[in-house]
C-alpha cells in the first residue's frame, strides 16, 4: 500500500487540517492583540509628548550652562591675558621715556597675538610716555575708571567694541590702566548657540535687565516683556518673578511659557560670574519634540494602516480557507518531484506513529542514493527526476499503513518502519534495494544504484522527530571506519567516535599553541656500515593530564578536516629548530624525513612557506626530506601537478621519498612517472620473509630502485631474520624496532650518543 494512496497521508492531512484551524485561532487572537497594542501605543504617545517637554527644558538648561561656562571662560581669559601682560611690563622695558618705540612695538605685537584690535595705556596723571598707544580719551569709561581704582573692568565703545581694562602698576603703585579693545562681533558669534539648529536666541544682560550683548542687532531682547501674553498671570507670572529673584542672587533657572503669538517657548537664564551678568537663552519648546511628533504621527498612520490591512487579510483568508486548504495541504506535504510525502510531512507522520507506539517499536531509516549526482551529470535532470519518482514508488509499495516513506531533499529518502530487530531491518532493506534495482533485468548494460543506509532504532517515543531523523542521517553518513556493512545502525560506538572527533577538533588550536604535539624521531640505519644515516620525524599528542594520544587516533580526523596541514608544518618547524641546534652544537647533520599530507597539494604554493622556514633556520640543502604516501599519486588529474611539486622540492633543496611503497595497486607505475629519491618498502612485505615469492618481489624492487638511482628503506623491521634477508638483497637502510622505537628528541640524542660510544668500543 503506497503512502500516497492509503491512510498514512490522509492521517497526515488530518493533522495538518487541525494545525490550520489552530493557526486561524491564533491569527484572530493576534488581531485582537494588535488592536490592543495599537490603543496602548496611542495612549503612550500622548504621555511621551509631555515627557519630551520636560526633557526639552533639561536639554536647554544643560546647553545654556555649557555656553555660559564658555563665555565666562572667554571673558576671564581676556582679563587674564591683560593681567599677565601688565605684570612687570614697564620694568621689563626699562625707562619708558627712552623706549617708546619698543613699547609700541611690544603692545602691537601682543595685541595681534592675543586677538585684540588694539591695546592702549591710560595714565592717572602726566607720565613720561609719549607713545601713540597712550590714550587718555577712554579714561572716562567705567571699566577704565575701575582699573584706575585697582579693579578689573569692561566698557562699551560706541556699542561696537568692548574695552577690557586692568590696573597698570609701576612697582606697587597704580599709575594707569592697560586696556584691550575687541570687536563686539566676536562675542556675538560666541553667544549664538549652534545646538538648537539655529532656532534659539541668546543675549547677555545685567542684573538691571539691560541688554549688554545680543547675537544680532535685533532688539527682541530689548522688549523682552512684549513676548509674554498681556496680563500674564498664574504660573508664568510666578516664573518671571522667580527669575528676577534668582538673577539677583546669581542662580540659574529655566521655564516654559506661551508667547503672545501662541508659540510655546523655553527661557533659560544662567549667571556669568566674571562681571555679574546673566546669559538668557530663548528656544522654541518643540526643538526636540518636532521630529518626535512627526514620528508619532507617522506611527499612528502605520499602525492604523496595519490594522486595516490585517482586518482585510483575515477576512479574505477566512473567506477562501475552505476553497484552498486542500491546495495548501498538497503544497505543505507533497514533494513536487516524486509526488510522495516530503520532509515536513514525514516529521509529522513519524510523530503520530512513534508517539502512539510502545518504546522500541519503530526505526527511522535514511537512504542515500550515491550515484544520483552521476545520473544528473550523465543523463540530465529529467532522468534524475524520473529516477527519484521510480525510487519513491518502490518505497511506497514497500511500507504498510502504519509506516511511512518520504523524499527529503537532494539524494536522501526516509523510511519509518515498524521494526526494531536489526536482522529484520537489514533483511527488509536488502529486499528493498533489490526491488529498486530490479529494472536492470531488462537492460543489456546493468546500472545498479548504490544506496547507503543509516538506521536509528527509536528507544524513546517522546524524542523530537528532528533528532530522530538526524541520528539516522548520522549513521548513513558516518559508517564506522572498519565497518563493511552497507546498513549502518546508530549506536553508542558511532556516537563516541563523533564525540571524540569533535573533542579533538576543539582542542587542536590550543594544543598547537601550547606545543602539546611532541616530535619523535625513529632512526634509519645503514645496512652497509651500521651507522645511523637518517631519521623519520613522527608526532605524538602529549597532554599533561590525559597522557599521550597516538597518531592513529588524531591523524585521520585532521586529514578529513584539513587541519593536518597546520600540524605537518608545525612538525617541520620543530625539525628545523632541532637541526639548527645540532649544527650549533657541532653534531654531524643527518637527513630527517618529514611527512606531507595530500591535503597540501591543494595549494600550489605551499612549498614556499617550507622553504622560507628552512632558510630562516639556516638548514643546509639535502638535510630535510619529504615523505609522500602513494595516495597522493593516485589522482590522474593531478599527476602533472604532483610532478611539478616534486621538481620544486628538489629546486628548493629538499629530498623526496615515496612512503608505504607496495601498499597500493600501481606502485611500479609510480617509479616510472615520478622522480623520487627514496622508496620506503611497506612493512607488509616482511611479514613472511620465508615465502619465496615475497623474497623475489623484494629483491626485484630493490634491484629496480638501484637501477633507477633510488635508495631503498625498509620500514617496520623487528626481527633478525628480516634484517639478514634485507642484507642479502642489498637494501640500503632499515627503520624499525629492531634498532629503536620512535623516541622523543632528547632520548633520541641520548640513544645516538650511546650508539656512537658502542661503535667506538667495538672499533
PENORPE-V657138 format. One record per residue. N is the residue number from 1. RES is the residue in three letters. D_FIRST is the distance of its C-alpha to the first C-alpha in Angstrom with 2 decimals. Layout:
BEGIN
n->(N & N)
res->(RES & RES)
d_first->(D_FIRST & D_FIRST)
END
This chain:
BEGIN
n->(1 & 2 & 3 & 4 & 5 & 6 & 7 & 8 & 9 & 10 & 11 & 12 & 13 & 14 & 15 & 16 & 17 & 18 & 19 & 20 & 21 & 22 & 23 & 24 & 25 & 26 & 27 & 28 & 29 & 30 & 31 & 32 & 33 & 34 & 35 & 36 & 37 & 38 & 39 & 40 & 41 & 42 & 43 & 44 & 45 & 46 & 47 & 48 & 49 & 50 & 51 & 52 & 53 & 54 & 55 & 56 & 57 & 58 & 59 & 60 & 61 & 62 & 63 & 64 & 65 & 66 & 67 & 68 & 69 & 70 & 71 & 72 & 73 & 74 & 75 & 76 & 77 & 78 & 79 & 80 & 81 & 82 & 83 & 84 & 85 & 86 & 87 & 88 & 89 & 90 & 91 & 92 & 93 & 94 & 95 & 96 & 97 & 98 & 99 & 100 & 101 & 102 & 103 & 104 & 105 & 106 & 107 & 108 & 109 & 110 & 111 & 112 & 113 & 114 & 115 & 116 & 117 & 118 & 119 & 120 & 121 & 122 & 123 & 124 & 125 & 126 & 127 & 128 & 129 & 130 & 131 & 132 & 133 & 134 & 135 & 136 & 137 & 138 & 139 & 140 & 141 & 142 & 143 & 144 & 145 & 146 & 147 & 148 & 149 & 150 & 151 & 152 & 153 & 154 & 155 & 156 & 157 & 158 & 159 & 160 & 161 & 162 & 163 & 164 & 165 & 166 & 167 & 168 & 169 & 170 & 171 & 172 & 173 & 174 & 175 & 176 & 177 & 178 & 179 & 180 & 181 & 182 & 183 & 184 & 185 & 186 & 187 & 188 & 189 & 190 & 191 & 192 & 193 & 194 & 195 & 196 & 197 & 198 & 199 & 200 & 201 & 202 & 203 & 204 & 205 & 206 & 207 & 208 & 209 & 210 & 211 & 212 & 213 & 214 & 215 & 216 & 217 & 218 & 219 & 220 & 221 & 222 & 223 & 224 & 225 & 226 & 227 & 228 & 229 & 230 & 231 & 232 & 233 & 234 & 235 & 236 & 237 & 238 & 239 & 240 & 241 & 242 & 243 & 244 & 245 & 246 & 247 & 248 & 249 & 250 & 251 & 252 & 253 & 254 & 255 & 256 & 257 & 258 & 259 & 260 & 261 & 262 & 263 & 264 & 265 & 266 & 267 & 268 & 269 & 270 & 271 & 272 & 273 & 274 & 275 & 276 & 277 & 278 & 279 & 280 & 281 & 282 & 283 & 284 & 285 & 286 & 287 & 288 & 289 & 290 & 291 & 292 & 293 & 294 & 295 & 296 & 297 & 298 & 299 & 300 & 301 & 302 & 303 & 304 & 305 & 306 & 307 & 308 & 309 & 310 & 311 & 312 & 313 & 314 & 315 & 316 & 317 & 318 & 319 & 320 & 321 & 322 & 323 & 324 & 325 & 326 & 327 & 328 & 329 & 330 & 331 & 332 & 333 & 334 & 335 & 336 & 337 & 338 & 339 & 340 & 341 & 342 & 343 & 344 & 345 & 346 & 347 & 348 & 349 & 350 & 351 & 352 & 353 & 354 & 355 & 356 & 357 & 358 & 359 & 360 & 361 & 362 & 363 & 364 & 365 & 366 & 367 & 368 & 369 & 370 & 371 & 372 & 373 & 374 & 375 & 376 & 377 & 378 & 379 & 380 & 381 & 382 & 383 & 384 & 385 & 386 & 387 & 388 & 389 & 390 & 391 & 392 & 393 & 394 & 395 & 396 & 397 & 398 & 399 & 400 & 401 & 402 & 403 & 404 & 405 & 406 & 407 & 408 & 409 & 410 & 411 & 412 & 413 & 414 & 415 & 416 & 417 & 418 & 419 & 420 & 421 & 422 & 423 & 424 & 425 & 426 & 427 & 428 & 429 & 430 & 431 & 432 & 433 & 434 & 435 & 436 & 437 & 438 & 439 & 440 & 441 & 442 & 443 & 444 & 445 & 446 & 447 & 448 & 449 & 450 & 451 & 452 & 453 & 454 & 455 & 456 & 457 & 458 & 459 & 460 & 461 & 462 & 463 & 464 & 465 & 466 & 467 & 468 & 469 & 470 & 471 & 472 & 473 & 474 & 475 & 476 & 477 & 478 & 479 & 480 & 481 & 482 & 483 & 484 & 485 & 486 & 487 & 488 & 489 & 490 & 491 & 492 & 493 & 494 & 495 & 496 & 497 & 498 & 499 & 500 & 501 & 502 & 503 & 504 & 505 & 506 & 507 & 508 & 509 & 510 & 511 & 512 & 513 & 514 & 515 & 516 & 517 & 518 & 519 & 520 & 521 & 522 & 523 & 524 & 525 & 526 & 527 & 528 & 529 & 530 & 531 & 532 & 533 & 534 & 535 & 536 & 537 & 538 & 539 & 540 & 541 & 542 & 543 & 544 & 545 & 546 & 547 & 548 & 549 & 550 & 551 & 552 & 553 & 554 & 555 & 556 & 557 & 558 & 559 & 560 & 561 & 562 & 563 & 564 & 565 & 566 & 567 & 568 & 569 & 570 & 571 & 572 & 573 & 574 & 575 & 576 & 577 & 578 & 579 & 580 & 581 & 582 & 583 & 584 & 585 & 586 & 587 & 588 & 589 & 590 & 591 & 592 & 593 & 594 & 595 & 596 & 597 & 598 & 599 & 600 & 601 & 602 & 603 & 604 & 605 & 606 & 607 & 608 & 609 & 610 & 611 & 612 & 613 & 614 & 615 & 616 & 617 & 618 & 619 & 620 & 621 & 622 & 623 & 624 & 625 & 626 & 627 & 628 & 629 & 630 & 631 & 632 & 633 & 634 & 635 & 636 & 637 & 638 & 639 & 640 & 641 & 642 & 643 & 644 & 645 & 646 & 647 & 648 & 649 & 650 & 651 & 652 & 653 & 654 & 655 & 656 & 657 & 658 & 659 & 660 & 661 & 662 & 663 & 664 & 665 & 666 & 667 & 668 & 669 & 670 & 671 & 672 & 673 & 674 & 675 & 676 & 677 & 678 & 679 & 680 & 681 & 682 & 683 & 684 & 685 & 686 & 687 & 688 & 689 & 690 & 691 & 692 & 693 & 694 & 695 & 696 & 697 & 698 & 699 & 700 & 701 & 702 & 703 & 704 & 705 & 706 & 707 & 708 & 709 & 710 & 711 & 712 & 713 & 714 & 715 & 716 & 717 & 718 & 719 & 720 & 721 & 722 & 723 & 724 & 725 & 726 & 727 & 728 & 729 & 730 & 731 & 732 & 733 & 734 & 735 & 736 & 737 & 738 & 739 & 740 & 741 & 742 & 743 & 744 & 745 & 746 & 747 & 748 & 749 & 750 & 751 & 752 & 753 & 754 & 755 & 756 & 757 & 758 & 759 & 760 & 761 & 762 & 763)
res->(UNK & UNK & UNK & UNK & UNK & UNK & UNK & UNK & UNK & UNK & UNK & UNK & UNK & UNK & UNK & UNK & UNK & UNK & UNK & UNK & UNK & UNK & UNK & UNK & UNK & UNK & UNK & UNK & UNK & UNK & UNK & UNK & UNK & UNK & UNK & UNK & UNK & UNK & UNK & UNK & UNK & UNK & UNK & UNK & UNK & UNK & UNK & UNK & UNK & UNK & UNK & UNK & UNK & UNK & UNK & UNK & UNK & UNK & UNK & UNK & UNK & UNK & UNK & UNK & UNK & UNK & UNK & UNK & UNK & UNK & UNK & UNK & UNK & UNK & UNK & UNK & UNK & UNK & UNK & UNK & UNK & UNK & UNK & UNK & UNK & UNK & UNK & UNK & UNK & UNK & UNK & UNK & UNK & UNK & UNK & UNK & UNK & UNK & UNK & UNK & UNK & UNK & UNK & UNK & UNK & UNK & UNK & UNK & UNK & UNK & UNK & UNK & UNK & UNK & UNK & UNK & UNK & UNK & UNK & UNK & UNK & UNK & UNK & UNK & UNK & UNK & UNK & UNK & UNK & UNK & UNK & UNK & UNK & UNK & UNK & UNK & UNK & UNK & UNK & UNK & UNK & UNK & UNK & UNK & UNK & UNK & UNK & UNK & UNK & UNK & UNK & UNK & UNK & UNK & UNK & UNK & UNK & UNK & UNK & UNK & UNK & UNK & UNK & UNK & UNK & UNK & UNK & UNK & UNK & UNK & UNK & UNK & UNK & UNK & UNK & UNK & UNK & UNK & UNK & UNK & UNK & UNK & UNK & UNK & UNK & UNK & UNK & UNK & UNK & UNK & UNK & UNK & UNK & UNK & UNK & UNK & UNK & UNK & UNK & UNK & UNK & UNK & UNK & UNK & UNK & UNK & UNK & UNK & UNK & UNK & UNK & UNK & UNK & UNK & UNK & UNK & UNK & UNK & UNK & UNK & UNK & UNK & UNK & UNK & UNK & UNK & UNK & UNK & UNK & UNK & UNK & UNK & UNK & UNK & UNK & UNK & UNK & UNK & UNK & UNK & UNK & UNK & UNK & UNK & UNK & UNK & UNK & UNK & UNK & UNK & UNK & UNK & UNK & UNK & UNK & UNK & UNK & UNK & UNK & UNK & UNK & UNK & UNK & UNK & UNK & UNK & UNK & UNK & UNK & UNK & UNK & UNK & UNK & UNK & UNK & UNK & UNK & UNK & UNK & UNK & UNK & UNK & UNK & UNK & UNK & UNK & UNK & UNK & UNK & UNK & UNK & UNK & UNK & UNK & UNK & UNK & UNK & UNK & UNK & UNK & UNK & UNK & UNK & UNK & UNK & UNK & UNK & UNK & UNK & UNK & UNK & UNK & UNK & UNK & UNK & UNK & UNK & UNK & UNK & UNK & UNK & UNK & UNK & UNK & UNK & UNK & UNK & UNK & UNK & UNK & UNK & UNK & UNK & UNK & UNK & UNK & UNK & UNK & UNK & UNK & UNK & UNK & UNK & UNK & UNK & UNK & UNK & UNK & UNK & UNK & UNK & UNK & UNK & UNK & UNK & UNK & UNK & UNK & UNK & UNK & UNK & UNK & UNK & UNK & UNK & UNK & UNK & UNK & UNK & UNK & UNK & UNK & UNK & UNK & UNK & UNK & UNK & UNK & UNK & UNK & UNK & UNK & UNK & UNK & UNK & UNK & UNK & UNK & UNK & UNK & UNK & UNK & UNK & UNK & UNK & UNK & UNK & UNK & UNK & UNK & UNK & UNK & UNK & UNK & UNK & UNK & UNK & UNK & UNK & UNK & UNK & UNK & UNK & UNK & UNK & UNK & UNK & UNK & UNK & UNK & UNK & UNK & UNK & UNK & UNK & UNK & UNK & UNK & UNK & UNK & UNK & UNK & UNK & UNK & UNK & UNK & UNK & UNK & UNK & UNK & UNK & UNK & UNK & UNK & UNK & UNK & UNK & UNK & UNK & UNK & UNK & UNK & UNK & UNK & UNK & UNK & UNK & UNK & UNK & UNK & UNK & UNK & UNK & UNK & UNK & UNK & UNK & UNK & UNK & UNK & UNK & UNK & UNK & UNK & UNK & UNK & UNK & UNK & UNK & UNK & UNK & UNK & UNK & UNK & UNK & UNK & UNK & UNK & UNK & UNK & UNK & UNK & UNK & UNK & UNK & UNK & UNK & UNK & UNK & UNK & UNK & UNK & UNK & UNK & UNK & UNK & UNK & UNK & UNK & UNK & UNK & UNK & UNK & UNK & UNK & UNK & UNK & UNK & UNK & UNK & UNK & UNK & UNK & UNK & UNK & UNK & UNK & UNK & UNK & UNK & UNK & UNK & UNK & UNK & UNK & UNK & UNK & UNK & UNK & UNK & UNK & UNK & UNK & UNK & UNK & UNK & UNK & UNK & UNK & UNK & UNK & UNK & UNK & UNK & UNK & UNK & UNK & UNK & UNK & UNK & UNK & UNK & UNK & UNK & UNK & UNK & UNK & UNK & UNK & UNK & UNK & UNK & UNK & UNK & UNK & UNK & UNK & UNK & UNK & UNK & UNK & UNK & UNK & UNK & UNK & UNK & UNK & UNK & UNK & UNK & UNK & UNK & UNK & UNK & UNK & UNK & UNK & UNK & UNK & UNK & UNK & UNK & UNK & UNK & UNK & UNK & UNK & UNK & UNK & UNK & UNK & UNK & UNK & UNK & UNK & UNK & UNK & UNK & UNK & UNK & UNK & UNK & UNK & UNK & UNK & UNK & UNK & UNK & UNK & UNK & UNK & UNK & UNK & UNK & UNK & UNK & UNK & UNK & UNK & UNK & UNK & UNK & UNK & UNK & UNK & UNK & UNK & UNK & UNK & UNK & UNK & UNK & UNK & UNK & UNK & UNK & UNK & UNK & UNK & UNK & UNK & UNK & UNK & UNK & UNK & UNK & UNK & UNK & UNK & UNK & UNK & UNK & UNK & UNK & UNK & UNK & UNK & UNK & UNK & UNK & UNK & UNK & UNK & UNK & UNK & UNK & UNK & UNK & UNK & UNK & UNK & UNK & UNK & UNK & UNK & UNK & UNK & UNK & UNK & UNK & UNK & UNK & UNK & UNK & UNK & UNK & UNK & UNK & UNK & UNK & UNK & UNK & UNK & UNK & UNK & UNK & UNK & UNK & UNK & UNK & UNK & UNK & UNK & UNK & UNK & UNK & UNK & UNK & UNK & UNK & UNK & UNK & UNK & UNK & UNK & UNK & UNK & UNK & UNK & UNK & UNK & UNK & UNK & UNK & UNK & UNK & UNK & UNK & UNK & UNK & UNK & UNK & UNK & UNK & UNK & UNK & UNK & UNK & UNK & UNK & UNK & UNK & UNK)
d_first->(0.00 & 3.77 & 6.53 & 8.58 & 6.85 & 6.34 & 9.22 & 9.72 & 11.33 & 13.02 & 14.43 & 15.67 & 17.25 & 18.83 & 20.35 & 21.52 & 23.16 & 24.99 & 26.08 & 27.44 & 29.41 & 30.79 & 31.73 & 33.68 & 35.56 & 36.46 & 37.66 & 39.90 & 41.24 & 41.86 & 43.81 & 46.02 & 46.60 & 47.58 & 50.05 & 51.53 & 51.82 & 53.47 & 56.09 & 56.69 & 57.20 & 59.82 & 61.66 & 61.54 & 62.89 & 65.96 & 66.70 & 66.10 & 68.95 & 71.38 & 70.34 & 70.81 & 74.34 & 75.22 & 73.85 & 75.88 & 79.11 & 78.21 & 77.33 & 80.59 & 82.60 & 81.04 & 81.67 & 85.20 & 85.97 & 84.94 & 87.01 & 89.98 & 89.78 & 89.81 & 92.83 & 94.66 & 94.10 & 95.41 & 98.51 & 99.20 & 98.73 & 101.34 & 103.90 & 102.91 & 103.35 & 106.84 & 107.74 & 106.75 & 108.69 & 111.74 & 111.88 & 114.82 & 114.93 & 118.70 & 119.20 & 116.99 & 118.78 & 122.29 & 125.18 & 123.73 & 126.92 & 126.54 & 122.75 & 122.02 & 120.26 & 118.09 & 117.31 & 116.26 & 114.06 & 112.52 & 111.76 & 110.35 & 108.11 & 106.82 & 106.22 & 104.03 & 102.18 & 101.55 & 100.63 & 103.82 & 105.50 & 108.81 & 110.39 & 113.92 & 116.53 & 118.57 & 121.73 & 123.44 & 126.87 & 128.45 & 127.16 & 127.93 & 124.67 & 125.20 & 121.60 & 120.10 & 117.22 & 119.55 & 118.82 & 120.97 & 119.65 & 116.57 & 118.64 & 118.48 & 114.67 & 113.40 & 111.22 & 114.14 & 116.43 & 113.93 & 113.88 & 117.71 & 117.58 & 115.20 & 111.82 & 109.00 & 108.69 & 107.04 & 108.45 & 107.56 & 109.46 & 109.54 & 106.01 & 104.72 & 104.96 & 104.80 & 107.68 & 106.79 & 109.89 & 110.73 & 114.15 & 116.04 & 117.94 & 120.89 & 120.65 & 120.44 & 122.05 & 120.07 & 121.79 & 119.30 & 115.71 & 113.11 & 110.86 & 107.82 & 106.87 & 103.20 & 101.85 & 100.26 & 97.40 & 96.07 & 95.74 & 94.32 & 91.50 & 90.90 & 90.56 & 88.25 & 84.82 & 81.86 & 79.30 & 79.11 & 78.13 & 81.71 & 81.55 & 83.92 & 87.75 & 89.96 & 93.68 & 96.18 & 98.68 & 101.41 & 101.75 & 103.84 & 100.93 & 102.55 & 100.24 & 101.06 & 98.40 & 95.68 & 93.07 & 94.45 & 97.52 & 95.68 & 97.49 & 94.53 & 95.54 & 99.20 & 98.29 & 95.54 & 96.33 & 95.60 & 91.84 & 91.68 & 91.42 & 94.80 & 95.75 & 92.88 & 92.61 & 90.28 & 88.07 & 89.13 & 92.79 & 92.06 & 90.31 & 93.31 & 95.76 & 93.70 & 93.58 & 97.39 & 97.81 & 95.29 & 96.96 & 100.29 & 98.85 & 96.82 & 93.37 & 90.32 & 88.05 & 85.56 & 84.83 & 83.15 & 84.91 & 84.78 & 87.23 & 89.32 & 86.90 & 83.98 & 82.54 & 81.27 & 82.99 & 83.11 & 86.53 & 86.91 & 90.29 & 90.87 & 94.26 & 95.76 & 97.95 & 99.92 & 102.18 & 101.08 & 99.16 & 95.87 & 92.83 & 91.28 & 87.76 & 86.50 & 82.78 & 80.55 & 78.46 & 75.27 & 75.66 & 72.50 & 70.78 & 71.03 & 67.83 & 66.23 & 66.90 & 65.39 & 62.17 & 62.05 & 62.46 & 59.70 & 57.46 & 58.13 & 57.13 & 53.95 & 52.88 & 53.64 & 51.74 & 48.75 & 48.72 & 48.99 & 46.20 & 43.98 & 44.78 & 43.99 & 40.75 & 39.57 & 40.51 & 38.69 & 35.52 & 35.55 & 36.26 & 33.41 & 30.81 & 29.09 & 29.07 & 27.65 & 25.47 & 22.22 & 23.51 & 24.37 & 20.95 & 19.50 & 22.35 & 21.91 & 18.19 & 17.03 & 18.36 & 20.40 & 20.07 & 16.40 & 15.08 & 12.83 & 13.90 & 17.50 & 19.66 & 21.01 & 17.72 & 16.48 & 19.76 & 19.37 & 15.89 & 17.25 & 20.25 & 18.45 & 16.38 & 19.27 & 21.98 & 20.81 & 20.51 & 23.51 & 24.93 & 23.63 & 20.11 & 18.27 & 18.90 & 18.54 & 18.47 & 20.21 & 19.79 & 22.68 & 22.93 & 26.62 & 27.39 & 26.01 & 29.55 & 30.89 & 28.40 & 29.51 & 33.16 & 33.02 & 30.84 & 30.75 & 28.42 & 26.70 & 25.53 & 24.61 & 22.34 & 20.78 & 20.16 & 18.55 & 16.15 & 15.36 & 14.82 & 12.56 & 10.29 & 10.41 & 9.83 & 6.73 & 5.38 & 7.31 & 6.61 & 5.89 & 6.73 & 10.23 & 9.93 & 10.33 & 11.11 & 13.96 & 16.81 & 20.06 & 22.90 & 24.90 & 23.30 & 21.31 & 17.61 & 16.53 & 14.04 & 14.23 & 13.52 & 14.56 & 17.12 & 20.86 & 22.33 & 23.37 & 23.21 & 19.63 & 18.70 & 20.79 & 19.36 & 15.69 & 16.93 & 19.14 & 16.43 & 14.44 & 17.74 & 18.29 & 15.14 & 16.28 & 19.76 & 18.98 & 20.35 & 23.74 & 24.05 & 25.20 & 27.48 & 31.17 & 31.28 & 28.18 & 27.11 & 25.10 & 23.50 & 24.80 & 22.39 & 24.14 & 22.30 & 23.45 & 22.22 & 23.47 & 23.04 & 23.46 & 26.45 & 27.28 & 24.55 & 27.08 & 27.30 & 26.92 & 23.61 & 25.77 & 27.52 & 24.35 & 23.10 & 26.64 & 26.96 & 23.90 & 25.44 & 28.78 & 27.61 & 26.04 & 29.26 & 31.82 & 31.54 & 34.59 & 37.36 & 37.63 & 33.96 & 32.63 & 29.06 & 26.33 & 24.30 & 26.57 & 26.34 & 28.04 & 30.93 & 34.53 & 35.97 & 34.10 & 35.11 & 38.68 & 38.74 & 37.64 & 40.06 & 42.80 & 42.28 & 42.39 & 45.53 & 47.25 & 46.49 & 47.92 & 51.01 & 51.78 & 53.95 & 56.07 & 56.46 & 57.66 & 60.11 & 61.40 & 61.81 & 59.66 & 58.82 & 61.64 & 62.66 & 63.36 & 65.29 & 65.02 & 68.02 & 68.12 & 71.05 & 72.89 & 73.27 & 76.47 & 78.59 & 76.45 & 76.62 & 73.76 & 72.99 & 70.04 & 67.18 & 63.53 & 62.56 & 59.55 & 58.18 & 57.41 & 56.15 & 58.59 & 57.86 & 60.70 & 58.85 & 55.65 & 57.46 & 56.59 & 53.18 & 52.96 & 51.95 & 48.88 & 47.48 & 48.21 & 48.84 & 45.17 & 44.21 & 46.97 & 46.14 & 42.66 & 43.91 & 47.11 & 49.58 & 50.90 & 53.17 & 55.00 & 55.35 & 56.70 & 59.27 & 60.28 & 60.96 & 62.88 & 65.10 & 65.80 & 66.86 & 69.14 & 70.74 & 71.34 & 72.84 & 75.08 & 76.33 & 77.00 & 79.01 & 80.96 & 81.71 & 82.98 & 80.23 & 79.60 & 76.34 & 73.55 & 70.40 & 67.43 & 63.97 & 61.29 & 57.56 & 55.79 & 52.03 & 50.24 & 49.34 & 52.98 & 52.69 & 50.46 & 53.72 & 56.29 & 59.22 & 58.45 & 61.51 & 63.92 & 63.33 & 63.94 & 67.10 & 68.42 & 67.96 & 69.72 & 72.61 & 72.75 & 73.43 & 75.69 & 73.74 & 75.38 & 73.45 & 71.86 & 71.53 & 67.83 & 65.19 & 61.50 & 59.01 & 55.94 & 52.97 & 51.62 & 48.36 & 50.41 & 51.29 & 47.93 & 46.87 & 48.29 & 48.31 & 50.52 & 53.06 & 55.67 & 55.20 & 55.62 & 58.66 & 60.22 & 59.60 & 61.24 & 64.19 & 64.41 & 64.50 & 67.51 & 69.22 & 68.86 & 70.38 & 67.35 & 66.50 & 63.04 & 61.50 & 58.29 & 56.66 & 54.44 & 55.61 & 53.75 & 50.55 & 48.81 & 48.47 & 50.91 & 53.85 & 56.58 & 55.43 & 55.91 & 59.57 & 60.09 & 58.47 & 59.67 & 63.22 & 62.83 & 65.83 & 64.38 & 61.52 & 60.32 & 59.11 & 55.95 & 56.48 & 54.16 & 56.95 & 59.16 & 57.00 & 58.42 & 61.80 & 62.74 & 60.34 & 62.47 & 59.71 & 59.31 & 63.07 & 63.25 & 60.43 & 62.02 & 65.45 & 64.19 & 62.54 & 65.70 & 67.89 & 65.73 & 65.83 & 69.59 & 69.89 & 67.84 & 70.13 & 67.38 & 67.91 & 65.61 & 64.53 & 62.81 & 60.72 & 59.62 & 62.73 & 63.42 & 65.56 & 69.01 & 67.65 & 65.43 & 68.43 & 70.72 & 68.22 & 67.95 & 71.74 & 71.90 & 69.59 & 71.50 & 68.68 & 70.23 & 68.86 & 66.81 & 64.65 & 63.44 & 64.15 & 66.98 & 69.03 & 67.30 & 64.02 & 63.24 & 65.79 & 66.27 & 68.90 & 71.80 & 71.05 & 70.72 & 74.13 & 75.64 & 74.14 & 75.48 & 78.92 & 79.00 & 78.06 & 80.84 & 83.38 & 82.27 & 82.75 & 86.22 & 87.12 & 86.09 & 88.13)
END
